[in-house]
Amino acid sequence: MSYTAQCLFVEEETRMWLRSITFSVLLCGLAFGSAQAQNGQLREPDVPYVPTPENVVMEMLKLGGVKKGDVLFDLGCGDGRIVITAAQKFGARGVGIDINPERIKEANENARKAGVGDRVEFRLQDLFEADISKATVVTLYLLPDINLKLRPKLMKDLRAGTRIVSHSFDMGDWKPEKDVQIEWRRIYFWTIPAKGTP
């Protein structure tokens, strides 16, 4: 990676972390918490909403080998772009999970505009409590600590061979089988091992 690219990477990651910190501070206010409850939000989001660029979405889906017959679950789906693209461009079915009702509303509207409403659905749920057992592919753009917290659920709930693709953040000591760089971003790929495999 060139010096300029390294600088851009550090700048973008720093910006994202600052957004995360700012977001967390804002969520601490009681008034804001009350507004969340009134809007039907289940609890505070784990990560700030930062959309994945479209070129990264495509690379994630390619790395995950998404195809017709797959059921893709995007945990923390935001505006639904990964699920919608998987249906539009790869022929998959998809489910987006998000804890923010505004994001779910936006995702449903985007699916309607894209003409894939019959192949995707968006659920207002806590990703740590959602039923993800039907997934053949799971996509993530969370944060390092959330990935690590989520890892036991992925191992427990998903069938052997289910593919996991994460934008920007790895899974600690669970080494990826593949990782690719697109511009200054990195994408990681794993498959769920057979039960009992170390």
SVG drawing of the C-alpha trace seen along z (x, -y; Angstrom):
<svg xmlns="http://www.w3.org/2000/svg" viewBox="-44 -15 48 47">
<polyline fill="none" stroke="black" stroke-width="0.4" points="0.0,0.0 1.4,-3.4 2.0,-6.1 -0.9,-8.1 -3.2,-5.1 -2.1,-4.4 -2.9,-8.0 -6.3,-7.7 -7.0,-4.4 -5.9,-5.8 -7.9,-9.0 -11.1,-7.1 -10.8,-4.6 -10.2,-7.5 -13.2,-9.3 -15.3,-6.2 -14.1,-5.7 -14.8,-9.3 -18.3,-8.9 -18.7,-5.8 -17.6,-7.7 -19.8,-10.7 -22.8,-8.4 -22.3,-6.6 -22.2,-9.9 -25.4,-11.1 -27.2,-7.8 -26.4,-8.3 -29.0,-11.1 -32.3,-10.1 -34.3,-12.2 -32.9,-10.5 -33.5,-7.1 -37.1,-8.0 -37.4,-9.0 -36.0,-5.7 -38.6,-3.8 -41.4,-5.9 -40.1,-5.1 -40.1,-1.4 -36.3,-1.0 -35.4,2.0 -32.3,0.6 -29.2,-1.5 -27.5,-0.5 -24.2,1.2 -22.5,-0.7 -23.1,-4.0 -24.7,-3.8 -22.0,-4.0 -23.1,-2.7 -20.9,-0.3 -19.8,-1.8 -21.4,0.0 -18.1,1.3 -17.4,2.8 -20.9,4.4 -20.2,6.1 -16.8,7.3 -18.3,8.7 -20.9,10.6 -18.3,12.0 -16.0,13.0 -18.9,14.8 -19.7,16.7 -23.3,15.5 -25.5,17.2 -29.1,18.1 -30.4,20.4 -28.5,18.6 -30.2,17.0 -28.1,14.0 -28.5,12.4 -27.0,8.9 -26.6,8.2 -26.9,4.5 -28.4,4.0 -28.8,0.2 -30.5,-0.9 -30.6,2.7 -28.1,2.2 -26.2,5.5 -29.4,7.6 -31.0,5.8 -27.8,6.1 -27.6,9.8 -31.2,10.3 -30.8,7.9 -27.4,9.0 -26.9,12.5 -30.4,14.0 -30.3,14.7 -32.9,14.2 -32.1,12.0 -33.0,10.9 -31.7,7.7 -31.6,7.3 -31.4,3.9 -32.3,2.5 -33.2,-1.0 -36.7,-1.4 -35.7,-4.3 -33.2,-2.0 -35.8,0.8 -38.3,-1.7 -35.6,-3.0 -34.5,0.5 -38.1,1.6 -38.6,-1.5 -35.3,-0.8 -36.4,2.8 -39.7,1.6 -37.9,-0.8 -35.5,1.9 -38.3,4.3 -37.0,7.1 -39.7,6.9 -40.7,10.5 -37.2,11.8 -36.0,9.8 -37.3,8.9 -36.2,6.6 -36.7,7.3 -36.6,4.9 -34.6,7.1 -31.6,7.2 -28.9,9.1 -27.8,10.9 -31.3,12.4 -32.4,12.9 -32.9,16.3 -30.2,16.6 -30.2,20.3 -31.6,20.3 -28.6,18.3 -26.2,19.7 -24.3,16.4 -23.9,13.8 -22.5,10.3 -21.3,7.8 -20.0,4.3 -19.9,3.8 -16.9,3.1 -14.2,5.4 -15.7,5.9 -19.1,6.5 -17.7,9.1 -16.0,10.9 -19.2,10.8 -21.2,12.1 -18.8,14.9 -20.2,17.5 -23.7,17.0 -22.5,17.5 -20.8,20.7 -23.8,22.0 -26.6,20.9 -25.2,21.4 -24.8,24.7 -21.4,25.9 -20.3,24.4 -22.2,21.1 -20.1,18.3 -19.3,15.2 -18.1,12.0 -17.0,8.9 -16.2,5.5 -13.2,3.9 -13.1,5.9 -11.8,9.4 -12.7,12.0 -9.7,11.9 -7.9,15.2 -10.3,16.8 -8.1,16.4 -9.9,15.7 -9.7,18.2 -9.5,15.3 -9.1,11.5 -9.0,9.0 -8.3,5.3 -10.4,2.9 -8.8,-0.5 -7.9,-1.0 -10.6,1.3 -10.2,4.9 -12.9,7.7 -12.6,10.9 -14.1,14.4 -14.7,17.4 -16.8,20.6 -18.4,22.1 -16.6,25.3 -18.2,28.6 -19.4,28.9 -16.6,30.0 -13.8,28.7 -11.3,26.6"/>
</svg>
